[in-house]
Amino acid sequence: MALTDNSRDRAQTEQRLIAAVGQLLAEQGFQSIGVNAIARTAGVDKVLIYRYFDGLPKLLACYGKSSNFWPSADEVLGDRVTLLQLSAGQRLQLVLERLVHSLLARPQTLAIMAWELSQQNALTTTLADIREQWGIDVLQQATSDLAHEQRDISAIANFLVAGVQYLLVRSRNTQHYGGISLQTDEGWVRWQKAIATLCHAIDIQDDHTD
C-alpha cells in the first residue's frame, strides 16, 4: 500500500475510504468494522485514516453525511419556492415520496439500517444522530412558515418517516407486509397512495380548523 499525501490524490483517497466504510457496514455490520479493515478494503495505508479524518469516528461521520449514505436536503425538498406554495399535507407527501425513491435507490443504506436494529454501539449512534439532525433541518425548511400550533406537524411527519423507513428495511428480506408487496413497483404505488391519503388528512383538518 502506497502512502501518499499530495493534494491531487487526497480527495480520491478520502472518497475511497468513505466508500469502503459503506461497503463494510453493509456487508458485515458494525461489530466487525475497524481502521484495518477499512484501509484494506480501500487499498490504502491505515495511517491515512488518522491523517485525513483523525480516526474512525470522524470517518464514519463523513460517510453518514455523504450522498452515498443519505439523500441531501435538496434531493427531498427540491425547489423551496415551489415547495412552499403547497399546502402542509402536499409538502409532507412530496417529501415522503422523494425519500422513498431516494432510499430505494440506496440498497447499501437499507442494509446498514437493518444492521443498526441488532447492533447498537457508538458507531450506530453516530449515524442515527446524523439522520436525526437531517430530519430536523428538512422539516424546519419545509414547514417554517406554517402555524404549528394547529397540529403537531413534527410528530405526524416523524411518525410517517418511521413507518416508511421500517417498510423499506423490511423490503430487503420480506416480500410482503400485511399482504402488500414490498418488492414490486405495484406494491410501492399502494404504499405511496396510503401516504397521500394520510397527508391529505392534514389539509382536511386545517380546513375544519380555519
Contacts in CASP RR format, 6 or more apart in sequence:
PFRMAT RR
TARGET T0000
AUTHOR 0000-0000-0000
METHOD contacts of the structure
MODEL  1
MALTDNSRDRAQTEQRLIAAVGQLLAEQGFQSIGVNAIARTAGVDKVLIY
RYFDGLPKLLACYGKSSNFWPSADEVLGDRVTLLQLSAGQRLQLVLERLV
HSLLARPQTLAIMAWELSQQNALTTTLADIREQWGIDVLQQATSDLAHEQ
RDISAIANFLVAGVQYLLVRSRNTQHYGGISLQTDEGWVRWQKAIATLCH
AIDIQDDHTD
1 39 0 8 1.000
1 43 0 8 1.000
1 44 0 8 1.000
1 45 0 8 1.000
2 44 0 8 1.000
2 45 0 8 1.000
3 45 0 8 1.000
3 47 0 8 1.000
3 48 0 8 1.000
4 10 0 8 1.000
4 13 0 8 1.000
4 44 0 8 1.000
4 48 0 8 1.000
5 48 0 8 1.000
5 51 0 8 1.000
10 52 0 8 1.000
13 42 0 8 1.000
13 44 0 8 1.000
13 48 0 8 1.000
13 52 0 8 1.000
14 52 0 8 1.000
14 53 0 8 1.000
14 62 0 8 1.000
16 42 0 8 1.000
16 43 0 8 1.000
16 44 0 8 1.000
17 38 0 8 1.000
17 39 0 8 1.000
17 42 0 8 1.000
17 44 0 8 1.000
17 48 0 8 1.000
17 49 0 8 1.000
17 52 0 8 1.000
17 53 0 8 1.000
17 59 0 8 1.000
18 59 0 8 1.000
18 62 0 8 1.000
18 63 0 8 1.000
18 66 0 8 1.000
18 68 0 8 1.000
19 42 0 8 1.000
19 68 0 8 1.000
20 38 0 8 1.000
20 39 0 8 1.000
20 41 0 8 1.000
20 42 0 8 1.000
20 43 0 8 1.000
21 33 0 8 1.000
21 38 0 8 1.000
21 59 0 8 1.000
21 60 0 8 1.000
21 63 0 8 1.000
22 63 0 8 1.000
22 68 0 8 1.000
22 69 0 8 1.000
22 108 0 8 1.000
22 112 0 8 1.000
23 41 0 8 1.000
23 108 0 8 1.000
24 32 0 8 1.000
24 33 0 8 1.000
24 34 0 8 1.000
24 37 0 8 1.000
24 38 0 8 1.000
24 41 0 8 1.000
25 33 0 8 1.000
25 63 0 8 1.000
25 108 0 8 1.000
25 111 0 8 1.000
25 112 0 8 1.000
25 115 0 8 1.000
26 107 0 8 1.000
26 108 0 8 1.000
26 111 0 8 1.000
26 112 0 8 1.000
26 115 0 8 1.000
27 111 0 8 1.000
28 37 0 8 1.000
29 112 0 8 1.000
29 115 0 8 1.000
29 119 0 8 1.000
30 115 0 8 1.000
30 116 0 8 1.000
30 119 0 8 1.000
30 121 0 8 1.000
30 123 0 8 1.000
30 124 0 8 1.000
31 119 0 8 1.000
31 121 0 8 1.000
33 56 0 8 1.000
33 123 0 8 1.000
34 56 0 8 1.000
35 46 0 8 1.000
35 49 0 8 1.000
35 50 0 8 1.000
35 55 0 8 1.000
35 56 0 8 1.000
36 46 0 8 1.000
38 46 0 8 1.000
38 49 0 8 1.000
38 56 0 8 1.000
38 59 0 8 1.000
39 45 0 8 1.000
39 46 0 8 1.000
39 48 0 8 1.000
39 49 0 8 1.000
49 55 0 8 1.000
49 56 0 8 1.000
49 59 0 8 1.000
52 59 0 8 1.000
53 59 0 8 1.000
53 62 0 8 1.000
56 123 0 8 1.000
57 122 0 8 1.000
57 123 0 8 1.000
57 126 0 8 1.000
60 123 0 8 1.000
60 126 0 8 1.000
60 127 0 8 1.000
61 126 0 8 1.000
61 130 0 8 1.000
63 69 0 8 1.000
64 70 0 8 1.000
64 126 0 8 1.000
64 127 0 8 1.000
64 130 0 8 1.000
65 130 0 8 1.000
67 75 0 8 1.000
68 106 0 8 1.000
68 108 0 8 1.000
69 106 0 8 1.000
69 108 0 8 1.000
69 109 0 8 1.000
69 112 0 8 1.000
69 127 0 8 1.000
70 106 0 8 1.000
70 109 0 8 1.000
70 130 0 8 1.000
70 131 0 8 1.000
70 134 0 8 1.000
71 98 0 8 1.000
71 99 0 8 1.000
71 102 0 8 1.000
71 103 0 8 1.000
71 106 0 8 1.000
73 134 0 8 1.000
73 137 0 8 1.000
73 138 0 8 1.000
73 141 0 8 1.000
75 98 0 8 1.000
75 102 0 8 1.000
76 95 0 8 1.000
76 98 0 8 1.000
76 99 0 8 1.000
76 102 0 8 1.000
76 138 0 8 1.000
77 83 0 8 1.000
77 95 0 8 1.000
77 98 0 8 1.000
77 138 0 8 1.000
77 141 0 8 1.000
77 142 0 8 1.000
78 98 0 8 1.000
80 141 0 8 1.000
83 91 0 8 1.000
83 94 0 8 1.000
83 142 0 8 1.000
84 91 0 8 1.000
84 145 0 8 1.000
86 94 0 8 1.000
87 202 0 8 1.000
87 203 0 8 1.000
87 206 0 8 1.000
88 143 0 8 1.000
88 146 0 8 1.000
88 151 0 8 1.000
88 153 0 8 1.000
88 202 0 8 1.000
88 203 0 8 1.000
88 206 0 8 1.000
89 199 0 8 1.000
89 200 0 8 1.000
89 202 0 8 1.000
89 203 0 8 1.000
90 199 0 8 1.000
90 203 0 8 1.000
91 142 0 8 1.000
91 143 0 8 1.000
92 142 0 8 1.000
92 153 0 8 1.000
92 156 0 8 1.000
92 157 0 8 1.000
92 160 0 8 1.000
92 199 0 8 1.000
92 202 0 8 1.000
93 195 0 8 1.000
93 196 0 8 1.000
93 199 0 8 1.000
93 200 0 8 1.000
95 138 0 8 1.000
95 142 0 8 1.000
95 157 0 8 1.000
96 160 0 8 1.000
96 161 0 8 1.000
96 164 0 8 1.000
96 195 0 8 1.000
96 199 0 8 1.000
97 192 0 8 1.000
97 195 0 8 1.000
99 161 0 8 1.000
99 164 0 8 1.000
100 164 0 8 1.000
100 168 0 8 1.000
100 188 0 8 1.000
100 191 0 8 1.000
100 192 0 8 1.000
100 195 0 8 1.000
103 109 0 8 1.000
103 110 0 8 1.000
103 164 0 8 1.000
103 165 0 8 1.000
103 168 0 8 1.000
104 168 0 8 1.000
104 188 0 8 1.000
107 172 0 8 1.000
110 168 0 8 1.000
110 169 0 8 1.000
110 171 0 8 1.000
110 172 0 8 1.000
111 172 0 8 1.000
112 127 0 8 1.000
113 165 0 8 1.000
113 168 0 8 1.000
113 169 0 8 1.000
114 169 0 8 1.000
114 172 0 8 1.000
114 173 0 8 1.000
115 124 0 8 1.000
116 124 0 8 1.000
116 127 0 8 1.000
116 128 0 8 1.000
117 169 0 8 1.000
135 161 0 8 1.000
139 153 0 8 1.000
139 154 0 8 1.000
139 157 0 8 1.000
139 158 0 8 1.000
143 153 0 8 1.000
143 157 0 8 1.000
146 153 0 8 1.000
148 154 0 8 1.000
150 205 0 8 1.000
150 206 0 8 1.000
150 209 0 8 1.000
151 202 0 8 1.000
151 205 0 8 1.000
151 206 0 8 1.000
151 209 0 8 1.000
153 202 0 8 1.000
156 202 0 8 1.000
160 195 0 8 1.000
160 198 0 8 1.000
160 199 0 8 1.000
164 191 0 8 1.000
164 195 0 8 1.000
167 177 0 8 1.000
167 182 0 8 1.000
167 191 0 8 1.000
170 177 0 8 1.000
170 182 0 8 1.000
171 182 0 8 1.000
171 183 0 8 1.000
174 182 0 8 1.000
175 181 0 8 1.000
175 182 0 8 1.000
175 183 0 8 1.000
176 182 0 8 1.000
180 187 0 8 1.000
180 190 0 8 1.000
180 191 0 8 1.000
181 187 0 8 1.000
181 188 0 8 1.000
181 190 0 8 1.000
182 188 0 8 1.000
END
